[in-house]
Amino acid sequence: MSAPGDGGFVRVCSLGDLEDEVARRVDLGGVPVAVVRAEGEVFAVNDICSHANVSLSEGEVEDCQIECWLHGSRFDLRTGKPSGLPATRPIPVYPVKIEGEGPGAAVLVSVTQES
């Protein structure tokens, strides 16, 4: 990972490192982040479920949602809002930038601002 750049964005991986609908966990200055490529876009959300203190990146991704493997709560990757119980609180969503083209394009995430 590179040092923070413009707007606190940090390179977390290459676009080619992300499989469709598979979450990848990264740590950005102590903040656990799940980075996901879904529906042709790349999303970054806080990797900790708001209901139970477990890693969301270990769960399934489908229909632009990530599911907590422990209790089945699902969170929208675009908004962080839960779509079902037991979670009732949203998770933080972070801005993502893609620099470059093709599989070598850099995926950058900022945890200093929420989108």
N, C-alpha and C positions, 0 to 999 in steps of 0.2 A: 504494500500500500504506500501511496505517496503522501507527502505532507499536505495539510489543508491548503487549498488554493482559494480562488475567488468565491466568496459566499460560504466558506467553510466546506466546500465540496472536496471529497477525498476519493481517489481511485480505489475501487474495491475489487475489481476483476475485469476481465475482457468479456465482451458480449458472447464470444464463443464458449466461455466457461459455463454459461448458464443453459441448463436444459429446460425445455418447455415444461411448465407446470411442476417444477421441482424447486423447492426453496433451498437457498444456500445461506448459511449463517456466517456473518462477519462481525467482528468487534471493532467499533469505531470509538476509540478513546473511552472505553469502558461501557459503551452503549451496545447491547446486543441487537443486531439488525438482521432481518430475514430479507434477502434480495431474491425476487422471483420474476421470471419471464413468463407472461401469460397473455394470451390474446394479442400477440404482436407488440406488447409493451413491456417495459421493465418497471417494477414497483419495489419500494423499500418500506418495510413496516417494522415496528418494534417487535423483537423476537419473543417477547414474554407475554403469555396470555393474561388478559386483565382479570380473569376469574381465578385461575390457579397459576402458581409460579412455575410454569413449565415452558419449554422451548416450542414455539409454533413451527419452526423450520423442520421439526421432526414429523409434522403432520402432512396430510394430503392437500394438494392444490387442485381446485376444479372450479370452473365458471367464475374466474377472477375472485375466488375466495380461498382463504387458507383455513384449515380446520385444526383445532387443538386436538391432539391425539388422545388426551386424557379423558375429557368429558364431552367432546364433540361440538364445542362452540365453533362457529364459523365467523370469520371476519372478512369484510370487503377489502380487497387490496387497494382500491382507489380511495376509500374514505376512512377505513379503520373501524367502521361501525359493525357491531355484532349483528348477525342475522338470526340468531336463535339462542335460547337459554342453554346452559346456565349463565353465560356471560351477559352482562348488561352494560358494561362500560366499554367505550371504543379503545383501540390501541393507537398510538401515534403513527402517523404516516409521514415519511420523509421525502423531500424532493430528490429526483434522479435526473442526471444529465448524461447523454451519450455523446462522446467526442470521437469523431472518426467514422469509418464505415466498415462494414463487413465484420467477420468474427473477431478481428483484432481491435475493434472499437473499444474505447475505454468506458466503463460504467462508473460514474461518479455519484456519490450520495452525500448529502449534507444532513447531519443530525443536529446542527445548531439552529435549524429552522424547520418547522413542521408545515406541510402543505395542507 
